[in-house]
């Protein structure tokens, strides 16, 4: 598989992880990076189901918070790295610092470090994340902070990605091939085609 950065976005149960796993199967040496923590029975069941679907030949790295430190020493050994998912990673970072100020800047800095690490490798990276900005406005301050932080991380990943897939009901739509561009590259004047 030629080096690429692929972002797969969508809602819960939209098929994101299934598509990511199918793409990763094209790799020769695959590292699956898991950010979930088994804090309750439902999450334990979800993690077990994901493990059962993965080929035994894949290596797994479980790291809920410090992705760059955990990945840096091992990334060169893989041609494909599947990170599932940014959603839980951002949540873990936010919850780790919810009683302290600066969580937004720490999340942005951590995301930049991750993107820089990705760009410095020779592997294809497949990132999975939820699109949480299409629902109602969360009623709690923490919920709004999470939605905003994940939205910014998704935008950062999408702006650097070669391909961005939006998943809905098991259907994948590749946005960049349709002309979608990051805001920084878009013409701010909608009347100027």
C-alpha positions in Angstrom: 0.0 0.0 0.0 1.4 3.4 -1.0 1.8 5.9 1.9 -1.4 7.8 2.5 -3.3 9.4 5.4 -6.9 8.4 5.4 -9.5 9.8 7.7 -12.8 7.9 8.2 -15.6 9.9 9.8 -19.2 9.1 10.7 -21.7 8.5 13.4 -22.0 5.6 15.7 -22.6 2.3 13.9 -22.1 3.9 10.5 -19.4 1.3 9.4 -16.3 3.3 10.1 -14.3 0.6 11.8 -15.3 -2.0 9.3 -14.2 0.1 6.4 -10.9 1.0 8.2 -10.2 -2.7 8.9 -10.9 -3.7 5.2 -8.5 -1.0 4.0 -5.8 -2.0 6.5 -5.9 -5.6 5.3 -4.0 -4.4 2.2 -1.0 -3.8 4.4 1.8 -6.3 5.0 2.8 -5.2 8.5 -0.3 -3.7 10.3 -0.4 -2.1 13.7 -3.8 -1.6 15.2 -3.8 1.3 17.7 -6.6 1.2 20.2 -7.6 4.2 22.4 -10.6 2.6 24.2 -10.5 1.6 27.8 -12.7 -1.1 29.1 -14.4 0.9 31.9 -17.8 -0.9 31.8 -19.3 -4.1 30.5 -20.6 -2.6 27.2 -17.1 -1.3 26.4 -15.6 -4.6 27.3 -18.0 -6.3 24.8 -17.2 -3.8 22.1 -13.5 -4.2 22.5 -13.8 -8.0 22.4 -15.8 -7.8 19.2 -13.2 -5.6 17.6 -10.4 -8.0 18.6 -12.2 -11.0 17.2 -12.5 -9.3 13.8 -8.9 -8.4 13.5 -6.4 -10.8 11.8 -4.1 -12.6 14.2 -1.1 -11.3 12.2 -1.8 -7.7 13.2 0.0 -6.2 16.2 -2.0 -4.2 18.7 -0.9 -1.2 20.7 -3.3 0.0 23.4 -2.8 3.6 24.5 -5.6 5.8 25.7 -3.7 9.1 26.1 -0.1 9.5 25.1 -0.2 8.3 21.5 2.9 10.0 20.3 5.2 8.6 23.1 3.8 5.1 22.6 4.0 5.2 18.8 7.3 6.9 18.2 9.5 3.9 19.1 7.5 1.4 17.0 6.1 3.2 13.9 9.0 2.3 11.6 8.2 -1.4 11.8 4.9 -1.1 10.0 3.6 -0.2 6.6 0.0 0.3 7.8 -1.2 1.9 11.0 -4.9 1.9 11.9 -5.8 4.2 14.8 -9.3 3.5 16.2 -10.2 6.0 17.3 -9.6 9.8 17.6 -13.0 10.1 19.3 -12.0 8.2 22.4 -8.5 9.7 22.4 -9.9 13.2 22.6 -12.3 12.2 25.3 -9.5 10.6 27.3 -7.4 13.7 27.0 -10.3 16.0 28.0 -11.3 13.8 31.0 -7.7 13.6 32.2 -7.6 17.4 32.4 -11.2 18.4 33.1 -10.4 19.9 36.5 -7.5 21.9 35.1 -7.4 24.8 32.6 -5.7 24.5 29.2 -7.2 21.2 28.1 -8.2 22.7 24.7 -4.6 23.8 24.0 -3.2 20.5 25.2 -5.6 18.6 22.9 -4.6 20.8 19.9 -0.9 20.4 20.7 -1.2 16.6 21.1 -3.1 16.4 17.8 -0.4 18.5 16.0 2.3 16.2 17.5 0.3 13.2 16.2 -0.1 14.7 12.7 3.6 15.6 12.6 4.5 12.0 13.6 2.3 10.6 10.9 3.8 12.9 8.3 7.3 11.8 9.3 6.7 8.1 8.7 6.6 5.9 5.6 3.4 4.1 6.6 -0.2 4.5 5.5 -2.3 5.7 8.4 -6.0 5.1 8.7 -7.7 7.3 11.3 -11.2 6.6 12.6 -13.3 9.3 14.2 -16.9 10.2 15.0 -18.6 13.2 13.5 -20.2 14.7 16.6 -21.1 18.2 15.2 -24.3 17.3 13.5 -26.4 16.6 16.6 -27.9 18.8 19.2 -25.9 21.2 21.3 -24.7 19.3 24.4 -26.3 20.6 27.6 -23.2 20.4 29.7 -20.0 22.5 29.5 -17.9 19.4 29.4 -20.1 18.0 26.5 -19.7 21.2 24.5 -15.9 21.3 25.2 -15.7 17.7 23.9 -17.7 18.4 20.8 -15.6 21.5 20.0 -12.2 19.8 20.7 -13.1 16.7 18.6 -14.4 19.0 15.8 -11.1 20.8 15.7 -9.0 17.6 15.8 -11.2 16.2 12.9 -10.6 19.4 10.9 -6.9 19.2 11.5 -6.7 15.5 10.4 -9.0 16.2 7.4 -6.9 19.1 6.2 -3.8 16.9 6.2 -5.5 13.7 4.9 -5.1 12.4 1.3 -8.6 10.9 1.5 -11.5 11.7 3.8 -14.4 9.2 3.9 -17.8 10.1 5.4 -19.7 7.0 6.5 -23.5 6.9 6.7 -25.5 3.7 7.1 -22.6 1.6 5.8 -22.1 3.8 2.8 -18.8 5.6 2.2 -18.5 8.9 0.4 -14.9 10.1 -0.3 -15.1 13.9 0.2 -11.8 15.1 -1.3 -12.4 13.4 -4.7 -15.7 15.3 -4.8 -13.8 18.6 -4.5 -14.1 19.1 -0.7 -11.3 21.4 0.6 -10.2 22.4 4.0 -11.4 25.8 5.1 -7.9 27.2 4.9 -7.8 26.4 1.2 -11.3 27.4 0.4 -12.3 30.7 -1.2 -14.1 32.7 1.6 -16.3 34.4 -1.0 -19.1 31.9 -1.9 -20.1 34.0 -4.9 -16.6 33.5 -6.5 -16.7 30.0 -8.1 
